[in-house]
Amino acid sequence: MGQEDSLEGIAQRVYSLELDDVVGLGNLSASVLGHWQGISFGVVVLTGERKRHIFDGHPEMWNHVPALILAIQDPDEIHRNKRDPMVVILWRALDGEDSYLRVAVLLSEGGDLHHSVMSAWRVRRKDFEREGRQGRKVWMKGEGA
């Protein structure tokens, strides 16, 4: 893995992302593929517009860019979105905190389009646990595919 593909390298590109630019955050977790028909392995991107949406609404996310990248590449849990079947919710525990990162990714069914981060924010453990009781969890780390 080159420096540009390292967690730090990707995070640096996110921090410097301009409004009209796009940055790849890594490949969609293979654990997603078995739960969405027609979805192929591919890169998840963050656009400058979505970066602005996330960081303007949730300024604490500046401290969690590495966790955002890890949520894409190695989530702790994967849930279906309750409103849109083409949106996957990726969860990642935040180190040293009693909270989780919730990342909504719009899935692409093919062609030249990439999967795209729609939003991301930090939630308290109790909110994460409440979400887990909604019956939309499709995968959890340690349970297999």
N, C-alpha and C positions, 0 to 999 in steps of 0.2 A: 504494500500500500504506500503510495507516494504521499509526500507532505500535503499536496493539494487535496487528496482523498481522505486525509486523516480527520478525526473529529474536530480538531483545532482549525484545520484548513477550511473545512466546510463552514464552521461557525464564523470564521473571519469573513468569508464570502457573504454570509447572511448579514452580518453587521454592516457591511459596506454596500449592500444591495440597493440599487437606485429604483425609483418608481417604475420605470419601463423595463427593468431587467428581470431575469429569471435565474434561479440557482437550483441545481440538483442537490437534494439532501441525502440521497442514497436509494437503494432498491427497496421496493415494497417488500415487507416481510413475507416470506414464503407461506407463513401460516394463514395469510389472508386468502390465498389462491383456492384452497379447497372449499371455501364457504361462499364464494361469489362466482357464478357461472359466467363464462366469457371473459374473465379477467386474466390478463397475462402478466407475467413477471415484468416489472419495469421500474423506471426511476420515478420517484416522487419529487415534485418541484415546489418551490415557493416563489411566487411572483412578488415584485416590489409593491404592487397594490395590496396584496394580502398581508405582506409584512407590515405595511403601514396600518392596516386594519387591526392586526393583532397587537402591535406595540402601542398604538394610540389608545386602544380600549383596555389593554392590560399591560401597563408599563413595567410591571414586575417580571414580565417575560424576557426582558433584556438579560436578566440573571439566569435564565433557563434555556438559552439557545442550545447548549450541548444536550440537554435532556429532550428537547424537541427533536433533534436529529436522532437520538437514541430511541425515542418513541416510534419513529418511522422504521428504523433499521432493526430494532429488537424490543418490541412492545412487551409489556407484562400481561396485558389482556387486550382482546379484540372484541368489540361489540358492534351490532348492527345499529344504525341510526333509526330512530322511531318514525321519522317523517320521510326520509329519502332512501330507497333501497340501494342507491349507488354511492352512498356515503358510508364510510367505515369510521368507527371511533377507535382510536388507538390510545391505550393508557400506559403510563410509565410512572412508577413511584419516584419521588424526588428525594435524592440522597440527603440525609440529615434533616428532613422535614416530615411532618405528619400530614403530607399532602401528596397529590398526584397531578400529573400533567395529562390533560385531555386534548387530543388532537383529532380534528375532523378532516378526513381526506376524501375528496371527490375522486371516485375511480373512473378510469377511462376504459372503454370496451375495445380499444384497439386503434389501428391507424397510427398516425404519427403523434397523437396526443399523449401526454404524460399524465400520471396521477398527480393531483394537485392539492396542497394543503389549503383548506378553506378557513380554518380558525384553530386557535390553540389557547388554552388558559389553564391556570392552576386551580385545583379544587381541593377542598378539605377532605380528609379521609372519610368522614361520615357521609359526605355527598357522593364520593366514589362508591362506598358500600351500598348506598341507596340505589345508585345506578345499577349495581350488580344484581340487585333483587328484581329488576324490571323484566328479566327473562330475555334480554337481547345479547347476552354474552355468548360468543361462538367459540372462543378459544381462550385458554389461560396457560401461561408459561408453566411447564411441568406436567401438563395434562396430555401432551402429544398433539398431533395434528387434528 
